[in-house]
Amino acid sequence: MTETAPETAEAAPDGGEMKKKSREVKKLEAEIEDLKKELDAKTAALAEENDKYVRMLAEYDNYRRRTAKEREMLYADAVADTVTEMLTVLDNLERAAQYNDAESVGQGVKMTLKGMTDALAKLGITEVETETFDPNIHNAVMHVEDETRGEGEIVEVLQKGYRRGDKIIRYPMVKVAN
Protein backbone atom coordinates (compact mmCIF):
# COMPACT_ATOMS: atom_id res chain seq x y z
CA MET A 1 0.00 0.00 0.00
CA THR A 2 2.76 2.36 0.59
CA GLU A 3 3.86 2.07 -3.00
CA THR A 4 0.52 3.03 -4.37
CA ALA A 5 0.17 6.08 -2.22
CA PRO A 6 3.13 7.90 -3.71
CA GLU A 7 1.91 7.20 -7.25
CA THR A 8 -1.50 8.60 -6.43
CA ALA A 9 0.09 11.61 -4.87
CA GLU A 10 2.20 12.24 -7.95
CA ALA A 11 -0.71 11.72 -10.38
CA ALA A 12 -3.20 13.91 -8.52
CA PRO A 13 -2.74 17.63 -9.04
CA ASP A 14 -2.65 19.82 -6.01
CA GLY A 15 -5.62 22.05 -5.06
CA GLY A 16 -4.06 25.29 -6.38
CA GLU A 17 -3.50 23.91 -9.83
CA MET A 18 -7.10 22.67 -10.05
CA LYS A 19 -8.42 26.08 -9.10
CA LYS A 20 -6.22 27.67 -11.72
CA LYS A 21 -7.49 25.32 -14.43
CA SER A 22 -11.04 25.81 -13.24
CA ARG A 23 -10.64 29.59 -13.53
CA GLU A 24 -9.19 29.23 -17.04
CA VAL A 25 -12.10 27.02 -18.08
CA LYS A 26 -14.59 29.53 -16.67
CA LYS A 27 -12.75 32.37 -18.37
CA LEU A 28 -12.81 30.50 -21.70
CA GLU A 29 -16.49 29.63 -21.25
CA ALA A 30 -17.27 33.31 -20.58
CA GLU A 31 -15.28 34.28 -23.66
CA ILE A 32 -17.20 31.71 -25.71
CA GLU A 33 -20.49 33.15 -24.43
CA ASP A 34 -19.35 36.67 -25.37
CA LEU A 35 -18.34 35.47 -28.82
CA LYS A 36 -21.69 33.71 -29.25
CA LYS A 37 -23.51 36.93 -28.31
CA GLU A 38 -21.34 38.91 -30.72
CA LEU A 39 -21.97 36.34 -33.47
CA ASP A 40 -25.72 36.49 -32.84
CA ALA A 41 -25.61 40.31 -33.03
CA LYS A 42 -23.62 40.20 -36.28
CA THR A 43 -25.98 37.57 -37.72
CA ALA A 44 -28.99 39.76 -36.85
CA ALA A 45 -27.30 42.83 -38.38
CA LEU A 46 -26.49 40.85 -41.53
CA ALA A 47 -30.07 39.61 -41.78
CA GLU A 48 -31.31 43.19 -41.42
CA GLU A 49 -28.93 44.45 -44.12
CA ASN A 50 -29.90 41.56 -46.40
CA ASP A 51 -33.57 42.42 -45.88
CA LYS A 52 -32.84 46.06 -46.81
CA TYR A 53 -30.98 44.90 -49.91
CA VAL A 54 -33.80 42.60 -51.02
CA ARG A 55 -36.37 45.36 -50.48
CA MET A 56 -34.27 47.87 -52.39
CA LEU A 57 -33.79 45.42 -55.25
CA ALA A 58 -37.55 44.81 -55.44
CA GLU A 59 -38.21 48.54 -55.29
CA TYR A 60 -35.75 49.16 -58.15
CA ASP A 61 -37.34 46.41 -60.22
CA ASN A 62 -40.78 47.97 -59.66
CA TYR A 63 -39.37 51.40 -60.61
CA ARG A 64 -37.84 50.01 -63.80
CA ARG A 65 -41.12 48.38 -64.83
CA ARG A 66 -43.13 51.48 -63.97
CA THR A 67 -40.86 53.80 -66.00
CA ALA A 68 -40.89 51.43 -68.97
CA LYS A 69 -44.70 51.40 -68.88
CA GLU A 70 -44.80 55.21 -68.59
CA ARG A 71 -42.43 55.51 -71.57
CA GLU A 72 -44.67 53.25 -73.64
CA MET A 73 -47.73 55.27 -72.62
CA LEU A 74 -46.01 58.56 -73.51
CA TYR A 75 -45.07 57.20 -76.92
CA ALA A 76 -48.61 55.93 -77.52
CA ASP A 77 -50.05 59.31 -76.49
CA ALA A 78 -47.64 61.15 -78.79
CA VAL A 79 -48.57 58.90 -81.72
CA ALA A 80 -52.28 59.34 -80.98
CA ASP A 81 -51.94 63.14 -80.81
CA THR A 82 -50.03 63.21 -84.10
CA VAL A 83 -52.43 60.90 -85.90
CA THR A 84 -55.42 62.91 -84.64
CA GLU A 85 -54.00 66.02 -86.30
CA MET A 86 -53.24 64.14 -89.52
CA LEU A 87 -56.71 62.58 -89.78
CA THR A 88 -58.18 66.00 -90.59
CA VAL A 89 -55.78 66.26 -93.50
CA LEU A 90 -56.72 62.76 -94.65
CA ASP A 91 -60.42 63.67 -94.53
CA ASN A 92 -59.76 66.73 -96.72
CA LEU A 93 -57.78 64.64 -99.22
CA GLU A 94 -60.63 62.13 -99.44
CA ARG A 95 -63.12 64.96 -100.10
CA ALA A 96 -60.85 66.44 -102.77
CA ALA A 97 -60.55 63.05 -104.50
CA GLN A 98 -64.35 62.92 -104.96
CA TYR A 99 -64.35 65.92 -107.30
CA ASN A 100 -63.65 65.68 -111.02
CA ASP A 101 -63.29 69.31 -112.07
CA ALA A 102 -59.85 70.90 -111.74
CA GLU A 103 -61.05 74.02 -109.95
CA SER A 104 -62.69 72.05 -107.10
CA VAL A 105 -59.69 69.73 -106.82
CA GLY A 106 -57.32 72.73 -106.72
CA GLN A 107 -59.42 74.38 -104.03
CA GLY A 108 -59.47 71.10 -102.05
CA VAL A 109 -55.69 70.76 -102.30
CA LYS A 110 -55.24 74.34 -101.02
CA MET A 111 -57.55 73.63 -98.10
CA THR A 112 -55.70 70.41 -97.37
CA LEU A 113 -52.35 72.21 -97.50
CA LYS A 114 -53.64 74.81 -95.02
CA GLY A 115 -54.99 72.03 -92.80
CA MET A 116 -51.62 70.30 -92.86
CA THR A 117 -49.79 73.52 -92.01
CA ASP A 118 -52.20 74.13 -89.12
CA ALA A 119 -51.76 70.54 -87.88
CA LEU A 120 -47.97 70.92 -87.91
CA ALA A 121 -48.24 74.25 -86.07
CA LYS A 122 -50.39 72.61 -83.34
CA LEU A 123 -47.64 70.02 -82.91
CA GLY A 124 -45.03 72.79 -82.58
CA ILE A 125 -43.38 72.02 -85.91
CA THR A 126 -42.10 74.97 -87.93
CA GLU A 127 -40.34 75.36 -91.25
CA VAL A 128 -36.54 75.77 -91.22
CA GLU A 129 -35.41 79.20 -92.42
CA THR A 130 -33.72 79.13 -95.83
CA GLU A 131 -32.31 82.63 -96.32
CA THR A 132 -28.55 82.07 -95.97
CA PHE A 133 -26.77 78.74 -96.06
CA ASP A 134 -25.79 77.18 -92.72
CA PRO A 135 -24.17 73.73 -93.02
CA ASN A 136 -25.51 72.82 -89.56
CA ILE A 137 -29.15 73.09 -90.63
CA HIS A 138 -29.14 72.90 -94.45
CA ASN A 139 -28.30 70.06 -96.81
CA ALA A 140 -26.63 71.53 -99.92
CA VAL A 141 -27.24 69.12 -102.79
CA MET A 142 -26.42 71.49 -105.66
CA HIS A 143 -24.01 74.37 -106.21
CA VAL A 144 -24.23 77.12 -108.81
CA GLU A 145 -21.76 79.90 -109.74
CA ASP A 146 -23.64 83.22 -110.02
CA GLU A 147 -21.95 86.64 -109.66
CA THR A 148 -25.32 88.31 -108.98
CA ARG A 149 -25.74 86.20 -105.82
CA GLY A 150 -23.83 86.51 -102.57
CA GLU A 151 -21.53 83.93 -101.01
CA GLY A 152 -23.52 81.10 -99.40
CA GLU A 153 -26.86 82.45 -100.60
CA ILE A 154 -29.59 79.87 -101.09
CA VAL A 155 -30.78 80.04 -104.68
CA GLU A 156 -33.49 77.39 -104.56
CA VAL A 157 -35.17 75.21 -101.95
CA LEU A 158 -35.57 71.72 -103.41
CA GLN A 159 -37.23 70.27 -100.30
CA LYS A 160 -38.44 72.16 -97.25
CA GLY A 161 -37.03 71.33 -93.85
CA TYR A 162 -38.88 71.23 -90.54
CA ARG A 163 -37.95 71.55 -86.88
CA ARG A 164 -39.54 71.25 -83.49
CA GLY A 165 -37.82 73.57 -81.06
CA ASP A 166 -34.06 73.04 -81.47
CA LYS A 167 -34.42 69.58 -83.03
CA ILE A 168 -34.30 69.38 -86.82
CA ILE A 169 -36.84 66.81 -87.99
CA ARG A 170 -35.90 67.04 -91.67
CA TYR A 171 -33.04 69.08 -93.09
CA PRO A 172 -33.96 71.30 -96.07
CA MET A 173 -32.32 70.36 -99.39
CA VAL A 174 -31.08 73.50 -101.09
CA LYS A 175 -29.14 74.80 -104.09
CA VAL A 176 -26.39 77.22 -102.98
CA ALA A 177 -24.65 80.00 -104.93
CA ASN A 178 -20.88 80.55 -105.10
C-alpha positions in Angstrom: 0.0 0.0 0.0 2.8 2.4 0.6 3.9 2.1 -3.0 0.5 3.0 -4.4 0.2 6.1 -2.2 3.1 7.9 -3.7 1.9 7.2 -7.2 -1.5 8.6 -6.4 0.1 11.6 -4.9 2.2 12.2 -7.9 -0.7 11.7 -10.4 -3.2 13.9 -8.5 -2.7 17.6 -9.0 -2.7 19.8 -6.0 -5.6 22.1 -5.1 -4.1 25.3 -6.4 -3.5 23.9 -9.8 -7.1 22.7 -10.0 -8.4 26.1 -9.1 -6.2 27.7 -11.7 -7.5 25.3 -14.4 -11.0 25.8 -13.2 -10.6 29.6 -13.5 -9.2 29.2 -17.0 -12.1 27.0 -18.1 -14.6 29.5 -16.7 -12.8 32.4 -18.4 -12.8 30.5 -21.7 -16.5 29.6 -21.3 -17.3 33.3 -20.6 -15.3 34.3 -23.7 -17.2 31.7 -25.7 -20.5 33.2 -24.4 -19.4 36.7 -25.4 -18.3 35.5 -28.8 -21.7 33.7 -29.2 -23.5 36.9 -28.3 -21.3 38.9 -30.7 -22.0 36.3 -33.5 -25.7 36.5 -32.8 -25.6 40.3 -33.0 -23.6 40.2 -36.3 -26.0 37.6 -37.7 -29.0 39.8 -36.9 -27.3 42.8 -38.4 -26.5 40.8 -41.5 -30.1 39.6 -41.8 -31.3 43.2 -41.4 -28.9 44.5 -44.1 -29.9 41.6 -46.4 -33.6 42.4 -45.9 -32.8 46.1 -46.8 -31.0 44.9 -49.9 -33.8 42.6 -51.0 -36.4 45.4 -50.5 -34.3 47.9 -52.4 -33.8 45.4 -55.3 -37.5 44.8 -55.4 -38.2 48.5 -55.3 -35.8 49.2 -58.1 -37.3 46.4 -60.2 -40.8 48.0 -59.7 -39.4 51.4 -60.6 -37.8 50.0 -63.8 -41.1 48.4 -64.8 -43.1 51.5 -64.0 -40.9 53.8 -66.0 -40.9 51.4 -69.0 -44.7 51.4 -68.9 -44.8 55.2 -68.6 -42.4 55.5 -71.6 -44.7 53.2 -73.6 -47.7 55.3 -72.6 -46.0 58.6 -73.5 -45.1 57.2 -76.9 -48.6 55.9 -77.5 -50.1 59.3 -76.5 -47.6 61.2 -78.8 -48.6 58.9 -81.7 -52.3 59.3 -81.0 -51.9 63.1 -80.8 -50.0 63.2 -84.1 -52.4 60.9 -85.9 -55.4 62.9 -84.6 -54.0 66.0 -86.3 -53.2 64.1 -89.5 -56.7 62.6 -89.8 -58.2 66.0 -90.6 -55.8 66.3 -93.5 -56.7 62.8 -94.7 -60.4 63.7 -94.5 -59.8 66.7 -96.7 -57.8 64.6 -99.2 -60.6 62.1 -99.4 -63.1 65.0 -100.1 -60.9 66.4 -102.8 -60.5 63.0 -104.5 -64.4 62.9 -105.0 -64.3 65.9 -107.3 -63.7 65.7 -111.0 -63.3 69.3 -112.1 -59.9 70.9 -111.7 -61.1 74.0 -109.9 -62.7 72.1 -107.1 -59.7 69.7 -106.8 -57.3 72.7 -106.7 -59.4 74.4 -104.0 -59.5 71.1 -102.1 -55.7 70.8 -102.3 -55.2 74.3 -101.0 -57.6 73.6 -98.1 -55.7 70.4 -97.4 -52.3 72.2 -97.5 -53.6 74.8 -95.0 -55.0 72.0 -92.8 -51.6 70.3 -92.9 -49.8 73.5 -92.0 -52.2 74.1 -89.1 -51.8 70.5 -87.9 -48.0 70.9 -87.9 -48.2 74.2 -86.1 -50.4 72.6 -83.3 -47.6 70.0 -82.9 -45.0 72.8 -82.6 -43.4 72.0 -85.9 -42.1 75.0 -87.9 -40.3 75.4 -91.2 -36.5 75.8 -91.2 -35.4 79.2 -92.4 -33.7 79.1 -95.8 -32.3 82.6 -96.3 -28.6 82.1 -96.0 -26.8 78.7 -96.1 -25.8 77.2 -92.7 -24.2 73.7 -93.0 -25.5 72.8 -89.6 -29.1 73.1 -90.6 -29.1 72.9 -94.5 -28.3 70.1 -96.8 -26.6 71.5 -99.9 -27.2 69.1 -102.8 -26.4 71.5 -105.7 -24.0 74.4 -106.2 -24.2 77.1 -108.8 -21.8 79.9 -109.7 -23.6 83.2 -110.0 -21.9 86.6 -109.7 -25.3 88.3 -109.0 -25.7 86.2 -105.8 -23.8 86.5 -102.6 -21.5 83.9 -101.0 -23.5 81.1 -99.4 -26.9 82.5 -100.6 -29.6 79.9 -101.1 -30.8 80.0 -104.7 -33.5 77.4 -104.6 -35.2 75.2 -102.0 -35.6 71.7 -103.4 -37.2 70.3 -100.3 -38.4 72.2 -97.2 -37.0 71.3 -93.9 -38.9 71.2 -90.5 -38.0 71.6 -86.9 -39.5 71.3 -83.5 -37.8 73.6 -81.1 -34.1 73.0 -81.5 -34.4 69.6 -83.0 -34.3 69.4 -86.8 -36.8 66.8 -88.0 -35.9 67.0 -91.7 -33.0 69.1 -93.1 -34.0 71.3 -96.1 -32.3 70.4 -99.4 -31.1 73.5 -101.1 -29.1 74.8 -104.1 -26.4 77.2 -103.0 -24.7 80.0 -104.9 -20.9 80.6 -105.1 
